[in-house]
């Protein structure tokens, strides 16, 4: 159904063909996007293929000050250098396949589009890319213009897959990304900041639960709690909610709210199974985290620490977090367990596992999907199982959607599994879980 909708939008917008420009041309556009055909087609294909598409804005915050030192033609040359330089850097990086287009619509800097295959960790992917790309861009600008003390601000937003046209969705996402980059008074950034603060103050989030099952015994062994924002709003989706919370420096406050909500839910329903909770290293490495956790344990005295597993995303960096390792040690002393999430999805899996020696390793859906027809993926699984055996870690396979995938996991003695095959995120009611 969703694919039919995007097909309709694509055919409608393709009629704009006479307005589109060749991809190599450098032009400035009016306040609303007039997209070139290759851009529109790229965005359409990515969304129709189930990918996330993000609009990222890089703002040269003191460009107006710099422009006073240049003639108009020199300023235009600088902007072109910025665009071409950025494009060259990203096309020679590990992120070249994510890039849809570098667009110069934004007069104070650059706008570019990314397609990201893994919806769950899109924010982390962008953050990691920016940490890699931006120092190179800054060095290039500094080398060409040593007299210019430039500063960059960055904002990004994901294109909503809703009932708007593609052009409307792109325009809205771009406006929000600009506001995040510029952090202007009376912009959407300020409105969003207030909105997230209100969500935290009003505790206006909901937790859903997805079961984690023992494949051999067909029993529920644990639940993963998943967060949703205010119902019916643009921040209901966790991707948007946590993305903006991160950019607004409110990720710690939001995740602490998630922790309290989890304790409330466990207490209210009397859950005695293990519970998995996703936390960023930013929160787990915060000096305030352990005292806050102690307060919650005092408030909810029925919570058993040995039943709580903190999932650390494998894609997020644990480097440079002063208190992270000490906090992990203290959590283990209190009988909490540690899991490494998204193992096998790329980046620093082995390094993260060797650093944390986790109690549990969660294997990413990218390894599990279609493993029944892909021998390479099964070999990857066997390799990860060997690592888990070496670290004495329990293994959870994520994203199981087919019975055939589950059969491969059973054949390889995988401990636990979760996915739509058994149940979608929902209530903690065990009778809704199906074993096939």
PEVENJO-V451071 format. One record per backbone hydrogen bond with DSSP energy under -0.5 kcal/mol. NH is the residue of the N-H (numbers start at 1). CO is the residue of the C=O. If there is no record, write none. Layout:
# PEVENJO-V451071
nh:NH co:CO
nh:NH co:CO
This chain:
# PEVENJO-V451071
nh:5 co:1
nh:6 co:2
nh:7 co:3
nh:8 co:4
nh:9 co:5
nh:10 co:6
nh:11 co:7
nh:12 co:8
nh:13 co:9
nh:14 co:10
nh:15 co:12
nh:16 co:13
nh:17 co:14
nh:18 co:15
nh:19 co:16
nh:20 co:16
nh:20 co:17
nh:25 co:22
nh:27 co:25
nh:35 co:33
nh:39 co:36
nh:40 co:36
nh:41 co:37
nh:42 co:38
nh:43 co:39
nh:44 co:40
nh:45 co:41
nh:46 co:42
nh:47 co:43
nh:48 co:44
nh:49 co:45
nh:50 co:47
nh:51 co:46
nh:52 co:116
nh:54 co:114
nh:55 co:157
nh:56 co:54
nh:56 co:112
nh:57 co:155
nh:58 co:110
nh:59 co:57
nh:59 co:153
nh:60 co:108
nh:61 co:59
nh:61 co:151
nh:62 co:151
nh:63 co:60
nh:66 co:62
nh:67 co:63
nh:68 co:64
nh:68 co:65
nh:69 co:66
nh:70 co:67
nh:75 co:71
nh:76 co:72
nh:77 co:73
nh:78 co:74
nh:79 co:75
nh:80 co:76
nh:81 co:77
nh:82 co:78
nh:83 co:79
nh:84 co:80
nh:85 co:81
nh:86 co:82
nh:87 co:83
nh:88 co:84
nh:89 co:85
nh:90 co:86
nh:91 co:87
nh:92 co:88
nh:92 co:89
nh:93 co:90
nh:96 co:93
nh:98 co:95
nh:99 co:95
nh:99 co:96
nh:100 co:113
nh:101 co:113
nh:103 co:101
nh:103 co:111
nh:107 co:105
nh:109 co:106
nh:110 co:58
nh:111 co:103
nh:112 co:56
nh:113 co:101
nh:114 co:54
nh:115 co:98
nh:116 co:52
nh:119 co:117
nh:121 co:118
nh:122 co:119
nh:125 co:121
nh:126 co:122
nh:127 co:123
nh:128 co:124
nh:129 co:125
nh:130 co:126
nh:131 co:127
nh:132 co:128
nh:133 co:129
nh:134 co:130
nh:136 co:132
nh:136 co:133
nh:137 co:133
nh:138 co:134
nh:139 co:135
nh:140 co:136
nh:141 co:137
nh:142 co:138
nh:143 co:139
nh:144 co:140
nh:145 co:141
nh:148 co:145
nh:149 co:147
nh:150 co:148
nh:153 co:59
nh:155 co:57
nh:157 co:55
nh:159 co:53
nh:162 co:160
nh:169 co:165
nh:170 co:166
nh:171 co:167
nh:172 co:168
nh:173 co:169
nh:174 co:170
nh:175 co:171
nh:176 co:172
nh:177 co:173
nh:178 co:174
nh:179 co:175
nh:180 co:176
nh:181 co:177
nh:182 co:178
nh:183 co:179
nh:187 co:184
nh:190 co:184
nh:191 co:187
nh:192 co:188
nh:193 co:189
nh:194 co:190
nh:195 co:191
nh:196 co:192
nh:197 co:193
nh:198 co:194
nh:199 co:195
nh:200 co:196
nh:201 co:197
nh:202 co:198
nh:203 co:199
nh:204 co:199
nh:205 co:203
nh:206 co:228
nh:208 co:226
nh:209 co:426
nh:210 co:224
nh:212 co:222
nh:213 co:417
nh:214 co:219
nh:215 co:213
nh:215 co:415
nh:218 co:214
nh:219 co:214
nh:221 co:212
nh:222 co:212
nh:223 co:274
nh:224 co:210
nh:225 co:223
nh:225 co:276
nh:226 co:208
nh:228 co:206
nh:229 co:236
nh:233 co:230
nh:236 co:233
nh:241 co:237
nh:242 co:238
nh:243 co:239
nh:244 co:240
nh:245 co:241
nh:246 co:242
nh:247 co:243
nh:248 co:244
nh:249 co:246
nh:250 co:245
nh:251 co:245
nh:254 co:250
nh:255 co:251
nh:256 co:252
nh:257 co:253
nh:258 co:254
nh:259 co:255
nh:260 co:256
nh:261 co:257
nh:262 co:258
nh:263 co:259
nh:264 co:260
nh:265 co:261
nh:266 co:262
nh:267 co:263
nh:268 co:264
nh:269 co:265
nh:270 co:266
nh:271 co:266
nh:274 co:221
nh:275 co:307
nh:276 co:223
nh:277 co:309
nh:278 co:225
nh:279 co:311
nh:283 co:280
nh:284 co:280
nh:285 co:281
nh:286 co:283
nh:289 co:286
nh:290 co:286
nh:292 co:288
nh:293 co:289
nh:294 co:290
nh:295 co:291
nh:296 co:292
nh:297 co:293
nh:298 co:294
nh:299 co:295
nh:300 co:296
nh:301 co:298
nh:301 co:299
nh:303 co:300
nh:305 co:303
nh:307 co:304
nh:308 co:305
nh:309 co:275
nh:310 co:337
nh:311 co:277
nh:311 co:309
nh:312 co:310
nh:312 co:339
nh:313 co:279
nh:313 co:311
nh:314 co:341
nh:316 co:313
nh:321 co:318
nh:322 co:320
nh:323 co:285
nh:324 co:321
nh:325 co:321
nh:327 co:323
nh:328 co:324
nh:329 co:325
nh:330 co:326
nh:331 co:327
nh:332 co:328
nh:333 co:329
nh:334 co:330
nh:335 co:332
nh:336 co:331
nh:337 co:308
nh:339 co:310
nh:340 co:360
nh:341 co:312
nh:341 co:339
nh:343 co:362
nh:345 co:342
nh:352 co:348
nh:353 co:349
nh:354 co:350
nh:355 co:351
nh:356 co:352
nh:357 co:353
nh:359 co:338
nh:360 co:338
nh:361 co:394
nh:362 co:340
nh:362 co:360
nh:363 co:361
nh:363 co:396
nh:364 co:343
nh:367 co:364
nh:368 co:364
nh:369 co:365
nh:371 co:368
nh:373 co:370
nh:374 co:371
nh:378 co:374
nh:379 co:375
nh:380 co:376
nh:381 co:377
nh:382 co:378
nh:383 co:379
nh:384 co:380
nh:385 co:381
nh:386 co:382
nh:387 co:383
nh:388 co:384
nh:389 co:385
nh:390 co:386
nh:391 co:387
nh:392 co:388
nh:393 co:388
nh:394 co:359
nh:396 co:361
nh:397 co:416
nh:398 co:363
nh:400 co:418
nh:406 co:402
nh:407 co:403
nh:408 co:404
nh:409 co:405
nh:410 co:406
nh:411 co:407
nh:412 co:408
nh:413 co:410
nh:414 co:409
nh:416 co:395
nh:417 co:213
nh:418 co:397
nh:421 co:400
nh:422 co:419
nh:423 co:419
nh:426 co:209
nh:432 co:429
nh:433 co:430
nh:434 co:422
nh:436 co:434
